Amino acid sequence: MNDLLIAAWFLIGSFFFLNDALVESGTWLFIVGSALKLTS
């Protein structure tokens, strides 16, 4: 289940990079996803 959540963070973050207004949020989603991957 945790891997599914991490994949969702990365997928949503990827879509956020398509909109200039959401790039910063997308960056944070990648950071959170990476941190979760380190702990799993």
C-alpha positions in Angstrom: 0.0 0.0 0.0 2.8 2.4 0.8 4.4 1.9 -2.6 1.0 2.8 -4.2 0.9 6.0 -2.2 4.4 6.9 -3.2 3.6 6.3 -6.9 0.6 8.5 -6.5 2.7 11.4 -5.1 5.1 11.1 -8.1 2.3 10.8 -10.7 0.5 13.9 -9.3 3.8 15.8 -9.0 4.5 15.0 -12.7 1.2 16.4 -13.8 1.8 19.5 -11.6 4.9 20.2 -13.7 2.7 20.8 -16.7 1.3 23.9 -15.2 3.7 26.8 -14.3 1.6 27.8 -11.3 1.9 24.3 -9.8 5.6 23.6 -10.3 6.5 24.5 -6.7 3.8 22.1 -5.4 5.0 19.4 -7.8 8.5 19.8 -6.4 7.3 19.3 -2.8 5.4 16.2 -3.9 8.6 14.8 -5.3 10.4 15.6 -2.1 7.7 13.9 0.0 7.6 10.9 -2.2 11.4 10.5 -2.1 11.4 10.8 1.7 8.7 8.2 2.0 10.6 5.9 -0.4 13.7 6.2 1.9 11.7 5.0 4.9 10.0 2.1 3.2 
